[in-house]
Amino acid sequence: MRVAALQSAEWLNRPETQAIFAALDGHKRRTRAVGGVVRDSILERLRDSTDIDLATELLPADVIARASAAGIATYPTGIDHGTVTLKLGDTLAEVTTLRQDIETDGRHAVVAFGTDWRMDASRRDFTLNALYCADDGTLYDPLAGIEDALNGRVRFIGDASQRIAEDGLRVYRFFRFSASHGGQQYDPDGLAASRDAVHRLDHLSAERVGSELMRMLALPAVAGTLAVMSEIGLLEASEPVLRQLLAYEAIGGRAPLGRLAILASGQPETVQERWRLSKDVVKGARAIALSADLLVRDKIGEAAYRYGEAAVDGLAVAAASDRWSRDHLAEAAREMARLRIPELPVSGHDLTGLGLAPGPALGQQLARLEEAWIESDFTLARDDLLALVER
């Protein structure tokens, strides 16, 4: 099938992509692009990632040999499962040999390599992801997935329960794709199978679950999906939290860390271990939560001073939690934009100059002076603050 959006896709016409195809018999259709890059090109959707997934009849050793001969860097990133990553210039391509599952336990699969494209398609998760593209933009659609992609239907390939049994993470992927590509509508069979599988997902690694959830939180609209996940027991979220997430989206909130701050009820540390979140992610969400708490109390200057850019994201979180009107939110945003907060005019060096010894007591004094400076709306000068020092 010829699809104009594929033929004109930037990633396909990139010289680096064509060079990789050429090295791997792309002109013979032995190597084809697959999955998201094909699907989203057809839908004319922008993608955050520029990486390309390729499927090939070639064995991994042959992929490495051919790519190396063509001057393409190779990395055996998933060699046990037939995956080799290629890099040419700024283009990354993950190349996986066609496979069929021999044995699965919900976490790992024993696979056999092959040359059957329909068999390879049948082992994937959703019909809209089983789309292949040749080097000239020709579409191969062995499972009629293009109709589902164009109509926003997220359907498991074959039996939904079997697909989930092969990899329990597909439950989370079902909801993520239903939010990103399905308009937050849920295929009845997929939803029923996901509901049935909820209590059999304890074996999934926290890192994989956390990665899926953070990708969900980055979507333009996901609050309704999170509510359904909570309803079936896949996600812990109270009714007030779900209402706040809906309100956050309704006023234009989109920051994933803002959603995380709400979802974790202002304490992202509580989900850090459960989802193996990085310290930077937790720190960012915590800053947004703390700034929102200050903003609810109309402490805009302090929020901006203490948390900087996080306070900007905190505005929508505060508005959602405190039910601000749009006018209130707009005025708070304008006030924050007008702020020009100076640096604290005193330092620990000033206090030691007054005879205070370095240590915890000095730190406490400095913190007290900072609080007074903030409370004065940043108007107290250096001498005013030093006059407040307790000796």
C-alpha positions in Angstrom: 0.0 0.0 0.0 1.3 3.4 -1.0 0.8 6.1 1.7 1.8 9.7 0.8 2.5 10.6 4.5 5.0 7.8 4.7 6.7 8.6 1.4 7.3 12.2 2.5 8.3 11.4 6.1 11.5 13.3 7.2 12.9 10.3 9.0 12.5 8.0 6.0 14.1 10.4 3.5 17.0 11.1 5.8 20.3 10.0 4.1 21.3 8.1 7.3 18.1 6.1 7.3 18.5 5.2 3.7 22.1 4.2 4.2 21.0 1.8 7.0 18.2 0.4 4.8 20.7 -0.1 2.0 23.2 -2.0 4.3 20.4 -4.3 5.4 18.8 -5.3 2.1 16.0 -2.7 2.5 15.6 -2.6 -1.3 14.7 -6.3 -1.2 12.2 -5.6 1.6 14.2 -7.8 4.0 14.4 -4.9 6.5 11.4 -2.6 7.2 10.6 0.1 9.7 8.0 -0.9 12.2 5.8 0.4 15.0 5.4 3.9 16.3 7.4 5.7 13.7 5.3 4.2 10.9 2.0 4.7 12.8 2.6 8.3 13.7 3.9 9.2 10.2 0.6 7.9 8.8 -1.3 9.9 11.4 0.9 12.9 10.7 1.7 13.2 14.4 4.8 14.8 15.8 7.0 12.4 17.8 9.2 13.3 20.8 11.7 10.6 19.8 13.6 10.5 16.6 14.7 6.9 17.0 13.6 4.3 14.5 12.6 0.7 15.0 13.4 -1.7 12.2 12.5 -5.3 11.8 14.6 -7.6 9.6 14.9 -11.1 8.3 18.7 -10.9 8.8 20.2 -12.6 11.8 21.8 -10.3 14.4 25.4 -11.4 13.5 24.6 -10.5 9.8 23.2 -7.1 10.9 26.4 -6.3 12.8 28.6 -7.5 9.9 26.7 -5.6 7.2 26.4 -2.4 9.2 30.1 -2.4 10.2 31.1 -2.9 6.6 29.1 0.2 5.7 30.7 2.3 8.4 27.6 2.2 10.7 28.3 1.9 14.4 26.8 -1.1 16.1 25.8 -1.8 19.7 24.5 -5.3 20.8 21.9 -3.7 23.1 19.5 -6.7 23.2 21.5 -9.4 21.3 19.8 -12.3 23.2 16.5 -11.2 21.8 17.8 -10.4 18.4 18.2 -6.6 18.8 21.1 -4.5 17.6 21.2 -0.7 17.8 22.8 1.1 14.9 24.0 4.7 14.9 24.9 6.8 11.9 25.3 10.5 12.5 22.5 11.5 14.8 20.2 8.7 13.6 19.6 5.7 16.0 17.9 2.6 14.7 17.0 -0.4 16.8 17.1 -3.4 14.5 15.4 -6.6 15.6 15.3 -9.9 13.8 11.8 -11.3 13.0 10.7 -13.5 15.9 8.1 -15.8 17.2 7.6 -16.7 20.9 8.4 -20.2 21.9 7.8 -19.8 25.6 6.6 -16.9 27.8 6.1 -16.4 31.5 4.7 -12.8 31.6 8.2 -11.3 32.0 10.6 -13.0 29.6 10.1 -14.7 26.3 12.0 -17.5 24.7 12.1 -16.6 21.0 13.0 -18.2 17.7 14.2 -16.1 14.7 12.5 -16.4 11.4 11.5 -14.7 8.2 7.7 -14.8 8.5 6.4 -11.2 8.7 2.9 -12.1 9.6 4.2 -14.3 12.5 6.3 -11.4 13.7 3.3 -9.1 13.5 1.2 -11.5 15.4 3.5 -11.5 18.5 3.2 -7.7 18.9 0.8 -6.0 21.3 -1.7 -3.8 19.4 -2.9 -3.8 15.8 -1.9 -0.2 15.3 1.7 -1.1 16.2 1.9 -4.0 13.7 2.6 -1.7 10.8 5.7 -2.0 8.6 7.2 0.4 6.1 9.8 -0.3 3.3 12.6 2.0 2.3 10.4 3.7 -0.4 7.4 4.3 1.9 5.4 1.3 0.9 3.2 0.2 3.8 2.8 -3.4 4.9 -0.2 -4.0 7.1 -0.5 -7.8 7.7 -3.2 -7.5 10.5 -5.3 -4.6 9.1 -3.9 -2.3 11.8 -4.1 0.9 9.7 -7.9 1.1 10.1 -7.6 0.9 13.8 -4.8 3.6 13.8 -6.9 5.9 11.7 -10.0 5.4 13.8 -8.3 5.7 17.2 -8.9 2.1 18.2 -6.4 0.4 20.5 -7.0 -3.3 20.2 -4.8 -6.2 21.3 -3.7 -8.5 18.5 -5.6 -11.8 18.8 -6.7 -12.7 22.3 -6.2 -9.9 24.8 -5.7 -12.2 27.8 -3.0 -14.1 25.9 -1.1 -11.0 24.9 -1.2 -9.8 28.6 0.0 -13.3 29.8 3.0 -12.9 27.5 3.9 -9.6 29.1 2.0 -8.1 31.9 3.3 -4.6 31.2 0.9 -4.6 28.2 -1.8 -3.7 30.7 -0.1 -0.4 31.3 0.6 0.0 27.6 -3.0 -0.6 26.8 -4.0 2.4 28.9 -1.1 4.6 27.7 -2.0 4.0 24.1 -5.7 4.4 24.8 -4.9 7.8 26.1 -2.4 8.8 23.5 -4.0 7.3 20.4 -7.5 6.2 21.5 -9.1 9.4 22.7 -9.3 7.8 26.2 -11.8 5.3 24.9 -11.2 1.6 25.8 -11.7 -1.5 23.7 -14.1 -3.6 25.8 -12.1 -6.9 25.3 -8.9 -5.1 26.3 -10.4 -3.4 29.3 -11.9 -6.7 30.5 -8.6 -8.6 30.1 -6.7 -5.8 31.9 -9.2 -5.8 34.8 -8.8 -9.5 35.1 -5.0 -9.3 35.1 -4.6 -6.6 37.6 -3.9 -8.9 40.6 -1.3 -10.9 38.6 1.1 -8.1 37.9 3.3 -8.2 41.0 6.1 -9.7 39.0 6.6 -6.6 36.9 9.7 -4.6 37.7 9.2 -1.2 39.4 11.4 0.4 36.7 9.3 -0.8 33.8 6.0 0.2 35.5 7.5 3.6 36.5 8.7 4.3 33.0 5.2 3.6 31.5 3.5 5.8 34.1 5.9 8.7 33.6 5.3 8.4 29.8 1.5 8.5 30.5 1.9 11.6 32.8 3.6 13.4 29.9 0.5 13.0 27.6 -1.7 16.0 26.8 -4.8 14.3 28.3 -4.6 11.4 30.7 -6.8 12.2 33.8 -9.7 10.1 32.6 -7.5 7.2 31.9 -5.9 7.4 35.3 -9.4 7.4 36.8 -10.2 4.1 35.0 -6.9 2.6 36.1 -7.8 3.5 39.6 -11.3 2.0 39.2 -9.9 -1.4 38.3 -7.2 -1.4 41.0 -4.2 -0.8 38.7 -3.4 2.6 40.3 -3.8 3.9 43.8 -5.6 7.3 43.6 -8.3 8.8 45.9 -11.3 10.5 44.5 -10.0 14.0 45.6 -6.7 13.3 43.8 -8.6 12.2 40.7 -10.7 15.3 40.8 -7.6 17.5 41.1 -6.0 15.8 38.1 -9.1 16.5 36.1 -9.2 20.1 37.2 -5.4 20.4 36.5 -6.0 19.3 32.9 -9.1 21.5 32.5 -7.0 24.6 33.2 -4.3 23.6 30.8 -1.9 21.8 33.2 0.4 19.5 31.2 3.6 19.1 33.2 4.3 15.4 34.0 6.0 16.4 37.3 2.9 18.5 38.1 0.7 15.5 37.6 3.1 13.4 39.7 3.0 15.9 42.5 -0.8 15.7 42.5 -0.9 11.9 42.1 1.4 11.4 45.1 -0.6 13.9 47.2 2.3 16.3 47.3 4.7 13.7 48.6 6.4 12.1 45.6 8.8 10.3 47.9 5.9 7.9 48.7 6.0 6.5 45.1 9.7 6.7 44.6 10.5 3.1 45.5 7.2 1.8 44.1 8.0 3.1 40.6 11.8 3.4 40.9 11.8 7.1 40.1 15.0 9.0 39.9 16.0 11.4 42.6 15.8 14.3 40.1 12.2 13.4 39.2 11.2 13.2 42.8 13.0 16.4 43.6 11.3 18.2 40.7 7.8 17.0 41.7 8.5 17.9 45.4 9.5 21.4 44.4 6.2 21.8 42.4 4.2 20.5 45.4 5.9 22.8 47.9 5.6 25.8 45.6 1.9 25.1 45.1 1.4 25.0 48.8 2.9 28.4 49.1 0.9 29.7 46.2 -2.4 28.5 47.7 -1.5 30.7 50.7 -0.8 33.6 48.4 2.9 33.6 49.0 3.8 34.1 45.4 7.1 35.8 46.1 8.3 33.1 48.4 7.3 30.4 46.0 9.3 32.0 43.2 12.3 32.7 45.4 12.5 29.2 46.8 11.5 27.1 43.8 12.2 29.2 40.7 10.9 27.5 37.5 9.1 24.9 39.6 6.8 27.6 40.9 5.6 28.3 37.4 4.3 24.7 37.2 3.1 25.0 40.7 0.6 27.7 39.6 -1.6 25.2 37.8 -1.3 22.7 40.6 -2.3 25.3 43.2 -5.2 26.4 40.9 -6.5 22.9 40.6 -6.2 22.1 44.4 -7.7 25.4 45.5 -10.3 25.7 42.8 -9.1 29.0 41.5 -11.0 30.8 38.7 -9.2 31.3 35.4 -9.0 35.0 36.2 -7.3 34.3 39.6 -4.8 32.0 37.9 -4.0 34.5 35.2 -3.5 37.3 37.7 -1.2 35.1 39.8 0.8 34.2 36.7 1.1 37.9 35.8 2.3 38.7 39.3 4.9 36.0 39.2 6.1 37.2 35.8 6.5 40.7 37.2 8.7 39.6 40.1 12.3 40.5 40.2 13.6 38.9 43.3 17.1 39.9 44.5 19.6 37.8 46.3 19.5 37.5 50.1 21.6 40.6 51.1 23.3 38.8 54.0 25.5 35.7 54.2 27.2 33.4 56.6 30.3 35.5 56.2 28.4 38.5 57.5 27.4 36.6 60.6 30.9 35.3 61.4 32.0 38.9 61.1 29.7 39.7 64.0 31.4 37.0 66.1 29.1 34.1 65.5 30.9 30.7 65.3 30.3 28.6 62.2 28.0 25.7 62.8 24.3 24.8 63.2 23.4 27.8 65.3 24.7 30.1 62.6 22.7 28.3 60.0 19.6 28.7 62.1 20.2 32.4 62.4 20.7 32.8 58.7 17.5 30.9 58.0 15.6 33.2 60.5 16.9 36.3 58.7 15.9 34.8 55.4 12.4 34.3 56.7 12.2 37.9 57.9 13.5 39.1 54.5 10.9 37.1 52.6 8.1 38.3 55.0 9.2 41.9 54.3 8.5 41.2 50.6 12.3 41.3 50.1 12.6 44.9 51.2 14.8 44.6 54.3 18.3 45.8 53.6 21.6 44.2 54.8 21.9 46.5 57.9 18.2 45.9 58.8 18.8 42.2 58.7 22.0 42.3 60.7 20.2 44.3 63.4 18.0 41.3 63.9 20.8 38.9 64.7 20.5 37.3 68.1 23.8 37.2 69.9 
